[in-house]
Amino acid sequence: MNIIGIDEIKRTDTLLHYIRKYEGQLSYYTNPTYKNKQKIRFTLEHDAAGRIVVDVDFMGTIDYPLIPAKRKVKEYILKLDKQGELR
């Protein structure tokens, strides 16, 4: 799975300042010739130790093994957050 990007990112307001919820459109390749799109919801939560915990939900079926897909998407989301694109 090669992630192209997450488009149409929309932040959902929460009452807790340490939780940020988002929705977006994930674009990815499972093979070099076929581009897939999938709606996702994801949450970034700052825990008491200062780490950021990411949770990802796919809003439908994905034609890639679920656990490796979630791991790759979580890594990509953390990279976006470190670059300051999820404010």
N, C-alpha and C positions, 0 to 999 in steps of 0.2 A: 504494500500500500504506500503510494507516494501522495502526500497531501499537497494540493495546489494552494489552497487557502480557505478562509472562512469569510463568506460574503454576507451582507445584510445583517450585521451584528446589531442586535437591539438589547439594551440593558433594561431589566425589569427592576423596579424599585422594591427594596425590602426595608423593614423597620430596623434591622440589625446592621450596624455599620461595618461589621467584619465579614459579612456575606454579600457577594455580588453575583447576581443571576443574569444570564444572557441567553438569547436564542440566535441562531444563525443558520446559514446554508453552507455545509461542508462540500468542497469540491476535491475530488481525489481520483487517482488512477489505480486500478488493480492490475492492469496490464498496459503496455505502452500505447495501445490504440483505442482504448475505451475510457472515456471520462465519465465519472459518476457524480451525482449530486445527492445530498442527503440532508434533511433538516435535523438539527441537533439542538439540545438544551444543555447548558453547562453552568456549573456553579464553582466559584472560587471562594474558599473560606480560609480565613486566617485563624490558625489554632493558637492555643495559649503559649506554645513554644516559639511562635513566630513563623512557623512554616505555612506554606500555602497548600491547601488540600483541594484538588480538582475532582469534580464528579461530572461525568458525561453521560447523557441519555440520547440514544438515537431514536428519532421519531418515525420509525418504520424498520423494515428489514434492510440489512446491509449484506452485500455479497462478498464478504471477507470475514475471516474468523473474528469473533466478537472481542475476545480478550486482547489479542495483538492490536486490533483496531482502536480499542479504547486507550491502550497504552500510547500509541502513536499520536492520537488526538490530544491526550493529556499533555504530552511533551510539547506539542505544537502550541497549545493554549498557554502553557507556562512561558514559552518563548515569546509569544505575543504580549503577555503581561509584563515581562521583563523589559521589552522594548517600549512599553508605555502605550500600546495601542488599545488597551481595554480599560479606559478610564471613563 
